[in-house]
Amino acid sequence: MAHATQPTAVHTDAIHDFLAGLPQFNVAPLWKVLGQQLTPEPKSQARPHLWRWKDLRPQLLRAGELVSAAEAERRVLMLLNPGLEGRVATTHTLFAGVQLILPGEVARTHRHTPGALRFIIEGKGAYTVVDGEKMTMAPGDFVLTPNWTWHDHGSESAGPVIWLDGLDLPLARMLEESSSSRMPRSRSRSPSRSTARWPATARVACCRPGNGPPAPIPRSSSTPGPTRVQR
């Protein structure tokens, strides 16, 4: 039966010198890290974390006192995962943040490769413009901004409006596909065409006080809705 031999001092020195010389060729030994890269079960550096609204809201309003929407472009407090230190990330692939817009402000038009969603938390009277189509926002509304579509935000409200932003920014950065551009001038803001297209059938699926039924989108005065569904 063969027995494993103990490495000699000469052999140990030879391995050390060999490994020390590899970086100049931009290579490294996989056998040194294989157990860390291929683990018996998936491992995540991201840690569970709870961001409390009672803590976030005062900080966001304070940001509104100190930094304008024009200065920030997007006045957002990022929800950073404590296990992903140094990364702009809430999970490995997703980013979330809370955004504030104040009365009369406009967050300039831009576009980016990551897709985005907005979930309105507080306030009425703000709007999002996506590719020139203006959509008003109210608590519980869910707004999608497809990637590389021009969009901006503004407020015709008398008070602050706050929403949750979600983007696949970490994924886009990992794939090295993250980029953006700014529009040099404002786009026209036409009212949303969705209400005119589907005046009676479109409904907003959102959270209402008391978990009541979803509220229908107001019917356009110029376009009557269907009286029944054809099967």
Buried (B, 14 or more C-beta within 10 A) or exposed (E): EEEEEEEEEEEEEEEEEEEEEEEEEEEEEEEEEEEEEEEEEEEEEBEEEEEEEEEBBEEBEEBBEEEEBEEBEBBBBBBBBEBBEEBEBBBBBBBBBBBBBBBEBBBBBBBBBBBBBBBBBBBBBBBBBBEEBBBBBBBBBBBEBEBEBBBBBBBEBEEBBBBBBBBBBBBBBBEEEBEEEEEEEEBEBEEBEEBEEBBBEEEEEBEEEEEEEEEEBEBBEEEEEEEEEEE
